[in-house]
Amino acid sequence: MGMTQIFTNEGNLVPVTVIQLGPCSVTQVRTRECDGYEAVQLAFEEKKRNVSKPLQGHFKKAGVSPKRSLKEFSLPAEVEVKPGGEIRTDVFEEGERVDVRGVTKGRGFAGVVRRHRFGGGPASHGHTSHRRVGAIGQCADPSEVWKGMGMPGQMGSVKRTIQNLQVVKVDIEKNLLFVRGSVPGCTGRLVQVCKAVKGPGKAKAGKAAEGKK
């Protein structure tokens, strides 16, 4: 839902990203006996049009209305959920750490100065390579362009994960999650919020949800 800033109890100003986190409906529970692994499938955001018949049957079996997005999250064995249930913002607590996955903003075709922060050529008169890539190949040995060389091309619109973001505030009534710092993607884009894989203050096992920035 965008970024804003809030003040802590100590009076410190904290930039936060507001995420509308659910409610997410449980549409399917994967089990090791039937599927070979354990996971929970969550659905988010109502969808009233252009729902295929197979998906209509899938949602009807779970007892939920058609949704826009379906995502699977790993589920520990000690966590019990059933199809038709809901996961809301109260699964997270203030102060814990989360990982947020999303698709970054698409910047279109960009050169090496903007895409890879190259320094560029001389800016004085007589030079014609102000923002060009410059020499990219090697001499006689190995006489090739190495893989991974920075080149002009598509910038942005890739999947990224921001790790160890702190949960500053949880609004259970409005299903809002206030996360310190920025997350990938533009306002209105779907993101996935799950427990922190590493770092201090990891979230409790089984906490995962999907929401909209």
C-alpha positions as CSV (number, residue, x, y, z in Angstrom):
1,M,0.0,0.0,0.0
2,G,3.1,2.3,-0.2
3,M,5.6,3.7,2.2
4,T,5.1,6.1,5.2
5,Q,6.9,6.9,8.4
6,I,5.9,6.3,12.1
7,F,7.3,7.2,15.4
8,T,8.4,4.6,18.0
9,N,7.7,4.8,21.7
10,E,11.2,6.2,22.1
11,G,10.4,9.1,19.7
12,N,12.5,7.7,16.8
13,L,11.3,8.2,13.2
14,V,11.1,4.9,11.3
15,P,10.4,4.6,7.5
16,V,8.0,1.7,6.9
17,T,6.2,-0.1,4.1
18,V,2.6,-0.8,4.7
19,I,1.5,-4.2,3.5
20,Q,-2.2,-5.3,3.4
21,L,-1.6,-8.8,4.6
22,G,-4.6,-11.0,4.0
23,P,-6.9,-12.4,5.1
24,C,-5.5,-15.3,3.1
25,S,-7.8,-18.3,2.6
26,V,-6.4,-21.9,2.9
27,T,-7.4,-23.7,-0.3
28,Q,-5.3,-26.9,0.0
29,V,-3.0,-28.6,2.5
30,R,-0.2,-30.8,1.0
31,T,0.7,-33.9,3.0
32,R,3.7,-36.1,2.8
33,E,1.4,-39.2,2.4
34,C,-0.5,-37.8,-0.6
35,D,1.9,-35.3,-2.3
36,G,5.3,-36.3,-1.0
37,Y,5.9,-33.0,0.9
38,E,4.2,-30.8,3.4
39,A,2.9,-27.3,2.4
40,V,-0.1,-25.1,2.6
41,Q,-1.7,-23.3,-0.4
42,L,-3.0,-19.8,0.3
43,A,-5.3,-17.6,-1.8
44,F,-5.4,-13.9,-1.7
45,E,-7.6,-11.1,-3.2
46,E,-11.1,-11.6,-4.6
47,K,-11.6,-12.4,-8.3
48,K,-15.1,-12.2,-9.7
49,R,-14.4,-12.6,-13.5
50,N,-12.4,-14.8,-15.9
51,V,-12.0,-17.8,-13.5
52,S,-11.5,-21.0,-15.3
53,K,-13.7,-24.0,-14.5
54,P,-10.9,-26.1,-13.0
55,L,-10.1,-23.3,-10.6
56,Q,-13.8,-22.8,-9.8
57,G,-14.0,-26.4,-8.8
58,H,-10.8,-26.1,-6.8
59,F,-12.1,-23.1,-4.8
60,K,-15.5,-24.7,-4.4
61,K,-13.9,-27.9,-2.9
62,A,-12.1,-25.7,-0.4
63,G,-15.2,-23.8,0.4
64,V,-13.8,-20.3,-0.5
65,S,-14.7,-17.8,-3.1
66,P,-12.4,-17.4,-6.2
67,K,-9.2,-15.6,-5.6
68,R,-6.7,-13.8,-7.8
69,S,-3.5,-15.4,-6.5
70,L,-2.5,-18.8,-5.3
71,K,0.8,-19.5,-3.6
72,E,2.3,-22.4,-1.7
73,F,4.4,-22.1,1.5
74,S,6.3,-24.7,3.4
75,L,4.5,-25.9,6.4
76,P,6.1,-27.5,9.5
77,A,4.5,-30.7,10.8
78,E,3.4,-29.1,14.2
79,V,1.2,-26.5,12.5
80,E,-2.3,-27.5,11.8
81,V,-4.4,-25.8,9.2
82,K,-7.5,-26.9,7.3
83,P,-8.9,-26.0,3.9
84,G,-11.4,-23.2,4.2
85,G,-9.6,-21.5,7.1
86,E,-8.0,-18.1,7.1
87,I,-4.6,-16.8,8.0
88,R,-4.6,-13.2,9.1
89,T,-2.1,-10.6,10.3
90,D,-2.1,-11.9,13.9
91,V,0.3,-14.6,12.9
92,F,3.1,-12.0,13.1
93,E,4.3,-10.1,16.1
94,E,6.0,-6.8,16.5
95,G,9.7,-6.9,16.7
96,E,10.2,-10.2,14.8
97,R,12.0,-10.5,11.5
98,V,10.5,-11.5,8.1
99,D,11.6,-12.0,4.5
100,V,9.6,-10.3,1.7
101,R,9.7,-11.6,-1.8
102,G,8.4,-9.7,-4.8
103,V,9.1,-8.5,-8.4
104,T,11.0,-5.3,-8.7
105,K,9.9,-2.3,-10.8
106,G,10.5,-2.6,-14.5
107,R,12.8,0.1,-15.8
108,G,12.9,-1.0,-19.5
109,F,16.0,-1.0,-21.6
110,A,18.9,0.7,-19.9
111,G,22.5,1.3,-20.6
112,V,25.5,0.3,-18.5
113,V,25.8,3.6,-16.6
114,R,22.3,3.3,-15.2
115,R,22.0,-0.5,-15.1
116,H,25.4,-1.4,-13.7
117,R,26.6,2.1,-12.5
118,F,29.6,2.2,-14.8
119,G,31.6,5.4,-14.7
120,G,31.4,6.1,-18.4
121,G,34.0,7.8,-20.6
122,P,35.6,11.3,-20.4
123,A,33.1,14.1,-20.6
124,S,35.4,16.6,-22.3
125,H,35.2,17.8,-25.9
126,G,36.4,15.4,-28.6
127,H,35.3,12.2,-26.9
128,T,32.5,10.2,-28.3
129,S,32.1,7.5,-25.6
130,H,30.5,9.4,-22.7
131,R,28.1,6.7,-21.6
132,R,29.2,3.7,-23.7
133,V,30.2,0.3,-22.3
134,G,33.8,0.6,-23.5
135,A,36.0,-2.4,-24.2
136,I,34.4,-5.7,-23.1
137,G,36.6,-8.4,-24.7
138,Q,40.0,-9.9,-23.9
139,C,43.2,-10.0,-26.0
140,A,44.6,-13.1,-27.6
141,D,44.1,-15.2,-24.4
142,P,41.2,-16.1,-23.7
143,S,40.0,-13.9,-26.7
144,E,36.3,-13.9,-25.6
145,V,33.8,-11.9,-23.6
146,W,33.4,-13.5,-20.2
147,K,30.1,-14.6,-18.9
148,G,28.5,-12.1,-16.6
149,M,30.0,-9.0,-18.3
150,G,27.9,-5.9,-17.6
151,M,26.0,-5.0,-20.8
152,P,23.0,-2.8,-21.8
153,G,19.7,-4.6,-21.5
154,Q,16.4,-5.0,-19.6
155,M,16.6,-3.5,-16.2
156,G,14.3,-4.5,-13.3
157,S,11.2,-6.7,-13.4
158,V,13.0,-9.6,-11.7
159,K,12.3,-11.6,-8.5
160,R,14.1,-10.3,-5.4
161,T,14.0,-11.2,-1.7
162,I,14.7,-8.7,1.1
163,Q,15.8,-10.5,4.2
164,N,15.5,-9.8,7.9
165,L,13.1,-6.9,7.7
166,Q,11.8,-5.9,11.1
167,V,8.0,-5.9,11.9
168,V,7.5,-2.5,13.4
169,K,3.7,-2.6,13.9
170,V,0.8,-5.0,13.4
171,D,-2.8,-3.7,12.8
172,I,-5.0,-6.8,13.3
173,E,-8.3,-5.0,12.7
174,K,-7.3,-3.6,9.3
175,N,-4.9,-6.6,8.4
176,L,-2.0,-4.2,7.9
177,L,1.7,-5.1,8.5
178,F,4.2,-2.3,9.0
179,V,7.7,-3.4,7.9
180,R,10.8,-1.3,8.4
181,G,12.4,-0.2,5.1
182,S,11.4,-0.9,1.5
183,V,10.3,-4.1,-0.2
184,P,10.5,-5.0,-3.9
185,G,7.9,-3.8,-6.4
186,C,5.7,-0.8,-6.9
187,T,2.5,0.1,-5.0
188,G,-0.3,-2.4,-5.5
189,R,2.0,-5.3,-6.5
190,L,1.6,-8.7,-4.8
191,V,4.4,-9.7,-2.4
192,Q,5.0,-12.8,-0.2
193,V,5.9,-12.4,3.5
194,C,7.3,-15.4,5.4
195,K,9.5,-16.1,8.4
196,A,13.1,-15.0,8.3
197,V,15.4,-17.8,7.2
198,K,18.4,-16.4,8.9
199,G,19.4,-13.5,11.2
200,P,18.4,-12.5,14.7
201,G,14.8,-12.6,16.0
202,K,13.5,-15.2,13.5
203,A,9.7,-15.5,13.3
204,K,8.0,-18.5,14.7
205,A,7.7,-21.6,12.5
206,G,4.8,-21.8,10.1
207,K,4.2,-18.1,9.8
208,A,3.7,-17.2,6.2
209,A,1.2,-15.1,4.2
210,E,0.7,-13.1,1.1
211,G,-0.3,-9.5,0.7
212,K,-0.3,-6.4,-1.3
213,K,2.2,-3.5,-1.0
